């Protein structure tokens, strides 16, 4: 399709319709997976399965979830420096938490969280190109973290991958090595490639090797913390290894990124059910979703609403 056609009203309407269609399909897929997971339980069963979880496990999961969202704020802080528009950490943290606590649940996280980031950063003086660089940097950090943690998890315990995918141990170890090599190659490229990559009027420079290494580190730590949150609640009802939990969560997260299912609804549950067949997992999975997705969504929505009121109040005073 030509650029002129894309710019026409019919072209824009077609794109909007396509995005809505994909979004509705993702929601339908998530709903189907959730229905299949919950179909065998009554409401009383669900309530009892959650209230029966030990308090210390829930508190531990909440702590790991909070630490993960704290790590995510570093994504934005590093990204702003990369874009050449550094802001105080408190501003980066505010934009990060609001955008991701909502974006994790809306679906199409790159677009939804990017739109919320733009509302904050544009008000703080960043232009469209700078915000795009922030969003791109954060997206790359997600990929680097997932890749590194997947490699580490597969190397520590390849049994889940061999059982689910039917691969030999040697093949799984080779995949683990490749997953770890990708982030390391990125750091090496950042150390050697100093010329910016240009696409039309946009230019993208590799970050410094130090910033690239920080991306890999904070991206890996973030997903390790999310897996630890999940591991805490699963240990209340079963005995999965942390490495198996890492492998299952990374697999579910990649599937979520591909399908754009909001919050990974049903995807995480399906993968964990495969990891621990026969275990009474539903209470632990509901608790994980409430702790990592729904509680931050409630807090983030409130913070975002307050921030909007403050911004509008300041604009009205000018």
N, C-alpha and C positions, 0 to 999 in steps of 0.2 A: 504493500500500500504506500502511496506517495505521501510526502510530508504535507502537501496541500490538502489531501483527503483527510489526513489525521487531524489537521487544524480546522476542518469544517465542522459546523454544528452536528451534522449527522455522524461524522467520525468520532467526535467527543462523546456523543450520546451512545454510540456503539461501545466505546471503551468503558463508559460508566456501566452500561448494561452487562458487559462481560465481567467487570469486577464484582457487581452485585451477584451475578450468576455463580461465580466461583465462590464467593463468600457464603451464599446460601447452600451450595453443595458441601462446603466444608462444615457448616453448622449441622446439616443433615447427617453427614458422616459421623460427626462427633456424637450427635444424639442417638444414632443407631448403635454405636459402640457402647455408649453409656447404658442404653436400654438393655443390650445383651448382657452387660455386666451386672445390672441391678435386677434383672427380671426374676431371679429366683429368691428374692428377699421381700419380706413384708416391711411396712414402715416401722413396726415394733422391732423387727430384727435389726434394721439399720440404726435405729436410735440406741438399742442395747449394745450393738457392736462398737459404736463410737464412745458411749459413756463408760464402757468397760475397759477402755484403754488406760494404762497406768499414767498418772499425772507427771511423774518424772520424765517419761518418754515424750509426752506432749511438750513439756517445757524445753527439753533438749532440742526437739524438732523446731520449736519456735525460735530458739536461740540461733540455730544454724540458718533458718530462713532470714532472720534479721541480719546475720553476718553476710549472707548472699546479697541482699539488697544494698548493704553497705559497700560490698565489692563492686556492685554494678555502678555505683556513683563514681568510682574511680575510672570506669570506662569513659564517661563524659568528661571528667577532669583531664584525662590524658588526651582525649579527642580535641578538646578546645585548644590545648597547647599545640597539637599537630596542625590545626586549622589556622594557627597564627592569631587567634583571638582568645587568649587566656582570660578566664573569669575567676573570681574567688570561689573556693571549694563549696561554700554554702549555696551559691547559685547553681553550680553544676549539680550538686546533690539534689536540690529541689526539682530541677528540670528532669533529672534522671529518674528519681523515684516516681514522680507523677506520670511521666511518659511510660515507664515500664510496668508499674503496678496496673495501669489501665491497659496498656498494649498487650500484656501477657494474656488478658482475658478477652479482648476484643477480637483477636485474630489478625492475620496479616501484620505481624508485630513490627516489621520494618516500616510499613506505611503508617500504621496507626500511631506508633510511638514517635515516628518522625514528624508527623503532623503536630503532635503535642509539643515536642521539642521546639519546633519552629515557632509556636506561639510564645514560648518563653524567650528563646534566644533572639528572635527578631525584635522583641521589646528591649532587649539589652544591647542592641546595636549590631548584631550579626546580619550580614546579607545572606541571600539565598545560597550562594556558592559556599560560604563558610558553614552554614547549617548542613548542607549536603555532605560536606567533608566530615562533619561530626557524625552524621548518621552512617556514612560509609565506614569510617574508622571503627565505630561501635559494632557494626555488622561483621567486619573482618575479625574483630576481637572475639566475637561469639564463635565464629568458625574455627579460629585458632585454638580457643579453649576447649571446644568440643573435640577437635581432632587430637589434641594432646592427651586429654583425659581418656578418650576412647582407647588410644594406644596404651596408656598406662594400665587401664582396667583389663584390656585383653591380655596384656603381657603377664599381669599378676594372676589372672584366673581365666584361662581360655575355655573352660568347660561349658559355660553357658552358650557361647558362640558355636562350639562344636555340636552341642546337643540340638540347638534350634535350627542352625543352618546346614548341619551335616558336613561341615568342613573338617579337614584333618587338623591336628594340632599345629603342624608345621605351617599350614596355610594361614591359620589364625595368628601365629606369631609373626608371619610375614606382613599381614595386614596391620598388626600392632606396630611393627617397625615403620611401616609407611606412614601411619597416622602420626607417629612421633616425628618423623623426618619432615613432614610438611611445615610445621611451625618453625623447626630449626632452619629449614631452607629459607623461610620468610625472613628470619633474622639475618641470615647470611646475605640475602638479596638486599635488605635494608642497609647493610654495612657497605655494599659495593656499588649499588645503583644510586647515583646522585642526580641524574637527569630526570625531570618530571615527565610523567606520562601525559600526553595531550590528546583530548577528544574534543574536536571542534574548538569552541572558545573556553572549554574547561581544562584545567590542568591539575593533575594529581601527582604529588611527589611522595616517594616512599618516606616513612618516618625515619628518624635516626635509629641506629642499631639498638641504642639504649631504650628508646621508646618502644621499639618493636618487641624487645625482650620483656618489657613491662606489660605489653599487650598479652603476650603468651602467658606470663605468670598470673596476671589478674584474671584473665579469661579461664585458665585452668582452675584457679582457686575458687572462682565463683561456682563453676559447675560441680566441683568437688563438695562444696558446701550444700548445694541443692541435693546432691546424692546423699550426703550425710543426713539431711533433713528427712528424706524418704526412708533411709536406713533406720533412723530412730523409730519411726512409727511401725515399720515392718517388723522390727525386733520385738514389738509387743505381742505379735501373734505368730511369729515364725523365727527361723534362725538363718536368714540369708547372710552370705558373706558381704562385706562392703564392696569387694571387687565385683561380685555378681550384681549388686545394686547399681554400681557405676555403669556396668555394661548395659543393664536393662534401661536405666534412665537415659543414657546417651542414645541408645537405639530409639527409644520413644521420642526423644527430643528431635532427632533427625527426621523421624516420620512426621512430627508436628510441623516442623519447618517446611517440609515438602507439601503437606496437605493443607497447611494454614488453618487447621482446626483450632478454634478459640480456646486458649488455655490448655491445649492438648487433651480436651475433654474426651474421655473414652480411650484415647490412644495409650496413655500411660497405664491405665487400668488393664487394658488388654495385654500389653507386654509383660506387666508384672504377674498377671494370671498365668501366662505361659512359663514364667520363671519359677513360680511356686504353685504348681497345680495342686488342688485339693485343700489348700490352706484357707482358713476363714479370713480373707484379706480385706473384705469390703470396708470394715470400720477403719482400718489403718489407711486405706486409700482415700476415704472420705476425709479423714483427719488431715492427711497430707494436702489434699486440695483446699481444704478450709484454711490451713495454716499458711501455705505458700502462695495461693492464688486469691482466695476470697477475702481474707483479712487485710492483705495489702491493698486489694481493690477498694475496700470500704474506706481505709485510711487515706489512700491516694486520691479517691474521689472527693473526700472532704477537704484535703489539702489543696487540691486543684481548684475547687470551688472558692475557697478562701482566697487563694492567690489571684483568681480572676476578679474577685470583688476588690481586692487591694489595687490591682492594676487599673481597673476602671475608675476607682475612686481617685487615684493619682491623675489619670487622664482628665477627669472632670474638673480638677483643681487648676489645670494649666490654662 
